[in-house]
Amino acid sequence: MKIEAVWCSNQGNRAQNQDKTGEYLGEQAACFVLCDGVAGDAGGEQAAALACQFLLEHAGQGNPCQPEAVPGLIAQLQQMIQQAQQQDQAYHRMRTTLVALFIDRSTLQAHWVHAGDSRLYLFRNGYLCQSTTDHSLVQKMKDAGFHTGGLPDNLLYAALGTGNPQDATYSPTLALADGDVFLLCSDGFWKRYNLAQLEYTLRLAHTPSEWLTLIEHQSPPLSQQDNYSAIAVWIGAPQESTLLQILPLEEKVAFQTPNCQRSRR
C-alpha cells in the first residue's frame, strides 16, 4: 500500500524553532516522528533533536518496530536525555514532547507512542477516528470534570527528560485501511485549528501537500505564534475514500506549498 507523507515546520514569532520532525520510509517499515522542546527550560531544542534522531536511527535499520519493543526504546531515550542533562548544567532541565508513528508495511498495521501535548490524529473516510490525549494539567482537569478557565494550557505532567518513561502512552496495534490519514502535530499547530476545520479541509484535498496548505489558509493571523509543525501521512488513496468531495475536480485550486517537504513510496 502506498504511503505519502508531507511535513511542515514554522518558527512562528519565537526566537528559535524547537520543533523537530523526521521520517523513515522503507520497503518493510515506516516511522514518523515529531518532537517539541518544552519551552521555558534551556535545551528543549537539543532534547527534541536527540529524541528525533534516536528513533529514526533505530527505524533506519529497516525492520518494522514491534509494539512490545517501543517501551524499551523510550526508556533508552530517557537515559540518553538524562545523560545530556548531566553533561551540561545549563541544560539540566531539557525536555521534549514526542509523538511517533510506526507502520509495518508487510502486515499493514500501525501503532504509536506519545508523551506531552504533541498530538496524533487518525482520520478514516474523512472524519476523526482516533486521537491521543494530552499529558497536560488542563486535560487532566477536564477529564476529572473541573473548570479550567484561566489555567495555563502548557503545564505538562509527562515529557521526555522527566525521568519517568512510564509516563508515555502506547497505543494498541491498529489494522490500516486504504485511505487512512494520520496527522502528527505540535501544540502550536493544533491550537490554531478546531477539529471541524481539519475534517473539512481533508475532504477537500487531493494530496497531503494540498491538505496542509488548506489548513494553513484556515488560520487567522496570530499576534503570539508558537512554533507550529505537522506531518501528514496518507495511506493508499484517501481522496477516493472520503465521504464528501465538496468541489468538482475542475474547480480545485492549485496550491503552492513552499514550507512543505514531501515523500512518497
C-alpha positions in Angstrom: 0.0 0.0 0.0 1.3 3.4 -1.0 2.4 5.8 1.8 2.7 9.5 1.0 3.9 12.0 3.7 4.4 15.7 3.8 5.8 17.8 6.7 5.9 21.5 7.5 7.6 23.3 10.4 7.4 27.0 11.1 9.2 29.2 13.7 6.2 31.5 14.3 7.2 34.5 16.3 9.6 32.6 18.6 13.4 33.3 18.7 14.0 29.7 17.5 12.2 26.7 16.3 12.3 23.9 18.9 10.0 21.6 16.8 11.8 18.7 15.2 10.3 16.3 12.6 11.6 13.3 10.7 10.7 10.2 8.8 11.9 6.9 7.7 10.1 5.3 4.7 11.4 1.9 3.8 10.3 -1.2 1.9 9.1 -3.0 5.0 8.6 -0.3 7.6 7.9 3.4 8.1 8.4 5.7 11.0 7.3 9.3 11.5 8.5 11.4 14.5 7.6 14.8 15.8 9.1 16.4 18.9 8.6 19.8 20.5 11.2 21.1 23.0 9.5 22.1 26.2 9.6 25.9 26.4 10.8 27.7 29.5 13.8 25.4 30.1 17.1 25.7 28.2 17.9 22.8 25.9 14.5 22.0 24.6 15.7 22.1 21.0 18.5 19.8 21.8 16.3 17.3 23.6 13.8 17.3 20.7 16.6 16.8 18.1 18.1 14.0 20.2 14.8 12.1 20.5 14.0 12.5 16.8 17.5 11.3 15.8 17.4 8.3 18.1 14.1 6.9 16.9 14.9 7.5 13.2 18.3 5.8 13.6 16.5 2.8 15.0 13.9 2.8 12.3 16.7 3.1 9.7 17.7 -0.5 10.4 14.8 -1.3 8.1 12.8 -3.7 10.3 9.3 -3.0 11.5 9.3 -1.8 15.1 7.2 -4.2 17.1 4.8 -2.6 19.8 6.4 -4.6 22.6 9.8 -3.0 21.8 8.7 0.6 22.0 8.7 1.0 25.8 12.3 -0.2 25.9 13.3 2.3 23.2 11.6 5.1 25.2 13.5 4.0 28.3 16.8 4.2 26.4 15.9 7.6 25.1 15.1 8.8 28.5 18.5 7.7 29.7 20.2 9.5 26.8 18.4 12.8 27.6 19.3 12.4 31.3 22.9 11.9 30.4 22.9 15.0 28.3 21.3 16.9 31.2 24.1 15.8 33.5 26.9 16.7 31.0 25.8 20.3 30.7 24.3 22.0 33.8 22.8 24.7 31.6 20.6 22.0 30.1 19.8 20.2 33.3 16.0 20.6 32.7 16.0 19.9 29.0 12.7 18.2 28.0 10.7 17.4 24.9 7.3 16.2 23.9 7.1 13.2 21.5 4.7 11.6 19.1 5.9 8.8 16.9 4.0 6.6 14.4 5.3 3.2 13.4 4.0 1.3 10.4 4.6 -2.3 9.4 4.2 -2.3 5.6 4.2 -6.1 5.4 1.3 -6.6 7.8 -0.4 -3.2 7.1 -0.5 -2.4 10.8 0.4 0.7 12.8 0.9 1.8 16.4 2.2 4.9 18.1 3.6 6.4 21.2 3.2 9.9 22.7 4.4 12.0 25.6 3.3 15.5 26.4 0.9 17.6 24.3 2.1 16.9 20.8 -0.8 15.0 19.2 -1.6 12.3 16.7 -4.9 12.2 14.9 -6.2 9.3 12.8 -8.9 10.2 10.1 -10.9 7.5 8.3 -13.3 8.3 5.5 -12.6 12.0 6.1 -13.6 12.0 9.7 -11.7 11.7 13.0 -11.4 8.1 14.1 -8.9 8.3 17.0 -6.6 10.8 18.7 -4.1 10.9 21.5 -4.9 12.6 24.9 -2.6 15.3 26.1 -0.4 14.8 29.1 -1.3 18.2 30.5 -2.8 19.6 33.6 -5.6 21.2 31.7 -6.5 17.9 30.0 -6.4 16.1 33.4 -8.7 18.7 34.9 -11.1 18.4 32.0 -11.1 14.6 32.3 -12.0 15.0 36.0 -14.9 17.3 35.2 -13.3 20.5 36.6 -13.4 24.0 35.1 -10.1 25.0 33.5 -10.7 28.7 32.8 -7.6 30.8 33.3 -5.4 27.7 33.8 -2.2 27.8 31.6 -2.6 25.1 28.9 1.2 24.4 28.6 1.7 22.7 32.0 2.8 19.2 31.3 3.0 16.3 33.7 4.8 14.0 31.2 7.6 14.7 28.8 10.8 13.0 27.8 13.5 14.2 30.2 11.4 14.0 33.3 12.9 10.6 34.2 9.6 8.7 34.1 9.5 6.5 30.9 6.2 5.0 32.1 4.5 8.4 31.6 4.5 7.8 27.8 1.3 6.4 26.4 1.4 3.5 23.9 -1.3 2.7 21.5 -2.6 -0.8 20.7 -1.9 -2.2 17.2 -4.2 -0.9 14.5 -5.1 -2.6 11.2 -4.7 0.0 8.5 -7.4 0.7 5.9 -7.0 2.1 2.5 -7.5 5.9 2.8 -6.4 6.3 6.4 -4.8 9.6 7.2 -2.5 10.4 10.2 -1.7 13.9 11.4 1.2 14.3 13.9 1.4 17.9 15.2 2.9 20.1 17.9 0.6 22.1 20.2 1.5 25.2 18.3 -0.2 23.6 15.3 -3.4 22.1 16.8 -4.2 25.1 18.9 -4.6 27.1 15.7 -7.5 25.0 14.4 -10.5 23.1 15.5 -11.5 19.5 14.5 -14.2 20.7 12.1 -11.5 22.7 10.1 -9.2 19.7 9.9 -12.0 17.4 8.7 -13.4 19.9 6.3 -10.1 20.7 4.6 -9.2 16.9 4.4 -12.4 16.2 2.5 -11.4 19.0 0.0 -7.8 17.9 -0.5 -6.4 15.6 -3.2 -2.9 15.4 -1.8 -1.3 15.8 1.6 0.5 18.9 0.4 -2.8 20.4 -0.6 -4.3 19.5 2.8 -1.6 21.2 4.8 -1.9 24.3 2.7 -5.7 24.3 3.1 -5.3 24.0 6.8 -2.8 26.9 6.9 -5.3 29.1 5.0 -7.9 28.5 7.7 -5.7 30.1 10.3 -6.2 33.8 11.2 -3.1 35.9 11.9 -1.9 35.4 15.4 0.0 38.1 17.4 1.8 35.5 19.5 2.7 32.5 17.4 4.4 29.5 18.9 6.5 27.1 16.7 4.0 25.0 14.8 4.8 21.8 12.9 2.9 18.9 11.4 3.4 15.7 9.5 0.6 14.4 7.2 0.7 10.7 6.4 -1.7 9.4 3.7 -2.2 5.6 3.4 -3.4 4.5 -0.1 -5.9 6.9 -1.6 -7.7 9.0 1.0 -9.2 11.3 -1.6 -11.1 8.3 -3.0 -12.4 7.1 0.3 -13.6 10.3 1.9 -17.4 10.6 2.2 -17.7 14.1 0.9 -16.0 16.0 -2.0 -17.5 19.5 -2.0 -15.9 20.9 -5.1 -15.7 19.3 -8.6 -12.3 18.5 -9.9 -12.1 21.4 -12.3 -12.7 23.9 -9.6 -9.9 22.6 -7.3 -7.4 25.4 -6.5 -3.7 24.8 -7.3 -1.9 25.4 -4.1 1.8 26.3 -3.7 3.5 24.8 -0.6 6.9 26.4 -0.1 7.2 25.3 3.6 6.3 21.6 3.0 8.6 18.7 2.2 7.1 15.6 0.5 8.0 12.0 0.3 6.2 9.1 -1.4 6.9 5.4 -1.7 
